[in-house]
Amino acid sequence: MHPVSVRPEIIARVLARRGRVEWFDRLDPARTALVVIDMQTAFCAPGAPAEVPLARAIVPAINTLTAVLRKLGCPVIWVLHANTSRGNRSDWELFFNHVVGDDVRERTIAALAPGQQTIWSELDVSADDHTVIKNRYSALIPGSSQLERLLRSLGIDTVLIAGTKTNVCCESTARDAMMLDFKTVMLSDCCAALSDDEHRATLETILQQFGDVSTVDQVLRKLSAGNT
C-alpha cells in the first residue's frame, strides 16, 4: 500500500478551520456500506492496459475489512467498470478518443467490455455481497450505475470507499457521495493510485472538503463505537 499520509500542514489547516480533524466519531454499522471501486481484472492483472500495480497490494487490507464488515451486517458492494462498444465505437467516446492513446485503445475497450468484468481473483467475495456495474469514473452521477438506488434501498447513509484509482474513480465517487449527503469515508490503506503523490493528494482533498480519511483499524473502531 502507499507509504504516505496526510501532511502535518494540512492537518494544521483543518484544525484551524473546524477545530477537529475527523468528521465522524462513530459510525452506525446498520447504516454503513463498503463500496469497493474497480478491483477487477482490467485494473489489477499484471500487464493489463489499465493496470494499477499497487491495487494488488491493498487486497489483504480489503479482505480483512470485508470479513469483519460481513459479521457486523454491513453490505459489501463491488463496483466494476464496463463500457459497451460496437466495432471501434464506445459509449464513452470522449474517454476512449482523448484519454487513452491509440496504441492501447482497442486493448482497453476489450478489457472494459461488458461481460468481461470479474472481481480480482485474490479478493474474498461472499454470495451475499452486491455487484454494480458503472460506465463512468463516478458510480454516483446520473446514468452511471444503480449504486445510489441500491444504497437508498438498503437504508445506507454512510459509505466507506476502497479500490482504485484513489485519485480517479474512488475520488469521483467519494465526492459525489458527499454531494448526495452520504457520510463519506476514504479508506487510506484500501485505495491505490499510480503514485504516492496522487494518492496523498486525494486523501488531503477528501479530508478537507468531502469526508473522513481512515485506515481499516480506525474505521473498525468507529463502527464498534457506533454499535454500542
PyMOL commands that set and color helices and strands:
alter all, ss='L'
color gray80, all
select helices_A, chain A and resi 8-18+29-31+41-44+53-72+93-98+102-111+147-153+166-179+196-210+216-226
alter helices_A, ss='H'
color red, helices_A
select strands_A, chain A and resi 32-37+76-81+85-86+89-90+130-134+158-164+183-192+212-214
alter strands_A, ss='S'
color yellow, strands_A
deselect
rebuild
show_as cartoon
